[in-house]
């Protein structure tokens, strides 16, 4: 199975820290290593920086920031510290770091919104991973001031105001250019608001014994662009189209031929042996003319699907299916289909509307691919609730509907019943345009047709789709990126050319 870097929860990071401390490691050593790692990143990212402004809070995160400030002063840089909160209540080790700065003559003063933020780099050492509720003044005011300063920002451990488990903003949140994190990578960095807030992520494990990591099982893992390059096997010299499956794509109600056509072409581009379409009669001729490799069939009623299903090995249903009687009838006809399925777009609407959705067999042989709005309908909640905790939502989707759940969005999540949630580390904002989901559903169907399991197809397909979009964006930019641009890149990415 396609696997990636382990990601950790707040609870697991705290466990690893406690394990190190219980083994005899001193908190002072951890803080010293943390500050040194952050200062090394600062120098590497901004080698010409001369003025450093460090905002420190009243916790151990603030202590890490004080270590950075002291190292910067020792390096001859112009350093200022703005404090937020009561420095008299600092934890013991953080208090030591703070007093070291005081005795070294570092310029220290309390934060106020009127303060100057003139600096080459701002270091955010306000709030760590311990925050759960919404950020309040004076921390909220300090975060807003950092974001309004327009200067490069290095966040210490986590951008202040970002929930490290869910990737959601807790009100005001620092938007960093880089984040120096410690011990392990936090899962919230790679989905939701995490990718926007963290910038480039650097890890310092603080010399914690590797044996401690082996005692916990990460609940999620990061898939990155280079993870799948050698993963797909080469084809046999005597291969033929029958070896690579037959995908049937169902959809394309009146006026929506493009969706079903893009899904079908994507299935073909990732290597499906044969691809058929079942769509409205008025679309058949134009799709055949634009992509003759696709076998297009006019379907007026559910019984027209019977001969097509007899030849198919995989079904993709939903792209352009519509929310009228035609789409509902086809969905109802497919609901008990035993073939592997990809359920997307309007098919998810019909799934959410179904009166039997609460009794769905958890062993369903399908991949469902909702975006947050569709996930909210499926789980009878709000889009805000979905975005607030995407990991929980992905798990709930999988538990309730079986098979594999793909929760689309910034840092797409793939959840199955046996493995850690996979987080897609590729993709870009240019993908926020029509047709991207249709392409993904076709990619997933094409991979399933070639014999991949549900979870393998979902993990590989999500990553392949995102990497293809990144290559297309590198070539022409994110703005104006179209779904067809992504299809054009699929073949090259999958063949690593």
C-alpha positions, 0 to 999 in steps of 0.5 A: 500500500502507498504510505508516507510520513507519519503524522502525530496528534497533540496527545502523541507529541505530549506522550513522546515529550513525557517519555523523554523527560521520564527517561532523564532528558532535561526540559532545559535540553529540549528547549535549548535544542528547540530554540537552536533548531528554530534559529538555524532555520531562521538563518537558512531561510533569511540569511541577510536578515539583520533585525529580528522581532520575537513575540513571546507568550507566557508558556514554554513556546515563549521560552523557545522564542527567548532562546531564539532571541538570545542566539540572534543577539549572540550572532550580532543581530538587532533583536527585540522581544515583545511580551504578551501575558504575564512573564511572572507566571512562566514555567520554570524552564521558560522563565530561565530562558526569559531571564537569560535574555533580560540579563543579556540586555536584549531589548524587551518590552510589553506588546501593544498594538501601537508598537513598531513591527519594523523587522526583517523577520518576525518570530511567532512564539506566542501560543503552542499546541496547548490551545483549544479555545478561541484566541482572546486578547491580548494574544488575538491583538498580537496575532493580528499585528503580526499578520498586518505587519507584512513581514516574513514570519517564522512560527515556533512549533505551530502558528499561533491560533492554529489547532495542531490536530484539526488544522482549523483556525481558533479565531485569529491565526498567524499566517507564517512563511515557515514553521519550525516544529518539534518532535514530530509532524502535526497532522493539522499542518497538512489539511484545512487552514494548516497549509495556508498558515504553516508555510514551509515546514521544518522538523527538529526531533530534539534528539528524542530516542527513536525507540519512543516513536516505535511505541505509538501508532500514528493515526495519519500519514502524509503522502507526497509527490515522490511517494508513488513514482516507483509504485505502479508496476511496469506492464507486461510486454504481451499485455492487452486491453482486457488486462486493465479493466472496463470502466463505466461512467454514468452521468451527464444529464442535460447540459452537463456532458462535460462532467461525464466526458472529463471523468471518462477521459481521466479514467482512460489517461490513467490506464484503464483498458476500456472506458464506456459512458452512459449519458443522455442521448443528446450528448452521445455524438459530441462526446464521440466526436471529441474523444473517439476512444470512449464508447458512448451510449445513450441511456434513457432509463435504468434498464438501458444500463443492464447490458453496459453493466454486464461488460463493466468491471468498475462503475463511476457514477455522479459526474453531471448526473443531475438532481432530476428524475433521470439521475435519481432513477439511475442512482436507484438502479445502481445502489445495490450494484456489486461492482466496485464503484466510485460515488461522486458529485450528484450521486452523493446528493442522492446518497444523502437523500436516501432514506436507507443511508443509515442502514448501509452495509459498512462493507460497501465496495465503493469509494465516496468522494465528497467535498465539505458541503457534500460531506455535511449533507451525508453526515447531517451537519454543517459545512463549518463543522466539517471544516472545523475537524476534517479528520473526524469527518473523514472517519465518520464518513467511512464508518457510516458509509463503508468502503473508502471515504475521500474528503476533498479539499485543501489537504484531501483525506483518505480514510478506510477502516484499517489504516491511518488516514492518508493526507495528500501533501500535494495540490494547489489553489488553482484546483478550485475550479469546475470539473476537478472533482470529475477528473478525480472520480475518473482517475479513481475508476481507472485505477480500480479497473487495473486491479487496485484495491479501494484504499490503494486506488484512493490513495494513489489516485488522490495523490496522482490527481494533485501532482498532475495539477501541480505540474500544470500550475508550474507550467502556466500558473494557478490562476485559470487552471482548468480540469482539462489541463490536469488531464493532460498531465496525468499520463506523464506523472503516472509514467514519471516522464 
